[in-house]
Amino acid sequence: MANWYERSFGSDYMVVYRHRNWEQAAREVETMAGWLELAPGASVLDIGCGMGRHALALAQLGYKVTGIDLSESLLQKARECNEQGHIHSLIQGDMRELPFEDGSFDATVNLFTSFGYFEMEADNHRVIREIRRVLKPRGAFLIDFMNPSYVAANLVPHSERTDELTRLHIREQRAIADGWVVKQIHITPQEGTEASRNYVERVRLFPLPWFEQALREAGLELEHRYGDYEGRPYEEKSSPRMILKGRALS
């Protein structure tokens, strides 16, 4: 049986997450790019680039951006949105084994909780080590992850809506179990003979100490911890995000 992340990130994903706003992504990226302190034209790898919202925004700021994602369906959408060729390259690949030479990039970004998918603890550590491997010495990294404490306190257990374009009914159920946040997604067509579909998304709720240790062991120096896209300091109980910025050790 395929892993959930091999099944869920397809055409239905683009319907479920249609509400994610490209203009909002551009504003978020502009702020986060400032934290990275990159020179004009710096090479940036977007790990888990999905439909390319953040990769395109970074490219439009003048960086040489490569996006990588496991989902060919999402990459196809990213290519459609990159018709003017701002993004340098969009590549299908696994974040646990990045298909790039050592020291290829001035910076890496991993945005909107594109981390913590893997059942085996070693695989999540492999992603951190791969980030270090492909960074140049003193290259910058940014990991934008959900704040586990905030998620636990504010999780919405149930929601449903109808997508205006496709008329698909989307029902989402959320729970925390054994250190994972688990979302069950049920998609039901309103008409025709199209079958209903069910998906599961599972993300490990890694706390800050886990990241601090994993980054340190991989040779990455954690410099700043932000709690939201406006750059407020990270607070364990109240911050909606846990955004980690740092550099590769020399």
C-alpha positions, 0 to 999 in steps of 0.5 A: 500500500502506498504511503499517505503522502504518495496518494494524497498530493494529487488533483483532489489536493488542489481542490481541498486546498484551493483556498490557499492564496497566492497573493498571501504566499507572496507576502509571506515569502517576501518577509521570510526572504528578508530573514535569509539575508540573501544576495541578489540572484542567490540559488534557493531550493524549495523543498516540498514546493507543491504547486509552486506558490512560494517558489514563484514568489521567491523567483519573482524577488530575483532569486534563482529558484529550484523547486522539488516535490514528490508529487508529479500532479502538483509539479504539473500545476507549478509548471503551468503557473510558471509559464513566464519561466521565473522558476529556474527548475521544477524537479520530481524527487524525494526530500530524503534523497535530494538529487543535487550535488553537495553544496549546490545552494545558497539557501533552502526553504521548507515551507507550510509544514512540508515536513514530518511526514515519515513514520520512521524517525530516521527518515525525518532526520535524513531530511535535515541531513540532506538540507545540510548536505546541499547547502554551501558553507554558511548557506541559510535554511528556513523551516516553517512548521506548525507549533505543536502546542498551538495546534493541540490547543486550537485544533478544529475537529470537524469542518465541511464545505462545498467547493464552488468550482467543482461542486465537490463536498469536502468534509475534514475530521482532525485529531491528535493521536500518538504524537501525530496530527491526523486529518481524514478528508472525505470528498463526495461529488454532488452529481454524476457517477463520480465516486467518493474519495477518502484521504488521510494526512499525518504529520508528526508534531515535532516540538522545538527541542526535537528540531534543535537536536536534529539541526545540531547533529546535522551541522546546522546552526539555529539562529532565530525562532519566529512565531508567525509570518510577521516575525514575532518571537516564538512563544511555545504556548501562543505562537501559531507557527514555529519558523526556524532560521539558521545556517550551515556550519563551515 
